[in-house]
Amino acid sequence: MNHAFLETDIHWTSGGTGPLLVLVHGLPFQKALWNDVRPLLERTFTVVAPDLPGFGESGLPPRPPSMAGYADLLEALVLHLDRGPAILAGHSMGGYALLELAARRPGYLSGLAMVCSRATADSPDQAANRRAMSLRLRNEPPGFVAEAMLPRMVRRDGSDQGTLSRIRSAMEPLRAEGIAWCQDAIASRVDFSARLHEIEVPALVLAGAKDQVVPLEESGIMAANFRQGRLAVIEGSGHCPMLDNPRETASALVAWARGANLV
């Protein structure tokens, strides 16, 4: 399905029955990131997986780069779906957008799942590297982004060729404009680590035990700082547990939602 939100076209997939669950992909992925886990979740939820602006089949971002721009988009999507407050799960960068939405429009969420994501902002060096990549994308095809990021997406001890191929495929199509916009938005995001206690809805921090991007210790601290936080660890998974271990990932989301009376 697609619809015009905030001056751009947004494409998404939907299926299943039950409470609304919106799955938000991270960088440099698109909605296919969730393909392995989505059918399992559709047994319990109505699952919607959008392409964020500049990714997959969606239009280009119409506004200057910011996490607030993504939050506006997700707010509009929840309103369009007209199912009341939704459970939202965000992978990596997708989680940054959900924190922004939870802070600005708390009534739009019934639950929040941070999947291999974090609440802290970039260090100055990290932000500078993102902006440098954004500038490079003005003159080069985006293939170098996958080459740079793929080694950190797999688990610490490496992934089998099948999982590696699925992770790489979930990045396609790589679109320079969307990635550049996103890198600039991430680089300028605010630090939410001291504000997690303000989020009143149940929150799940879903971590990969072998994630090279977000250390397990950091995920545990984030879960403890939410008002209603819970940590779930997917053993044997790296930064993409929905591809490494889709059944365990789906089970963790469903168990949390049931325990929090969201289902």
Protein Blocks (a to p, Z undefined) as FASTA:
>chain_A
ZZdeehiacddddededjddddddddfbdfklmmmmmmmmmmmmccdddddehiajbccd
fbdcdfklmmmmmmmmmmmnonojaddddehjlmmmmmmmmmmmmmlpcbdcdehiafbd
cdfklmmmmmmmmmmmmmgcfklmmmmmmmmmpcfkopafklmmmmmmmmpccdfklmmm
mmmmmmmpccfklmmmmpmbdcdddddfklckbgfklmmmmmmmpmbbcddddehiafbl
mlmmmmlmmmmmmmmmmmnopZZ
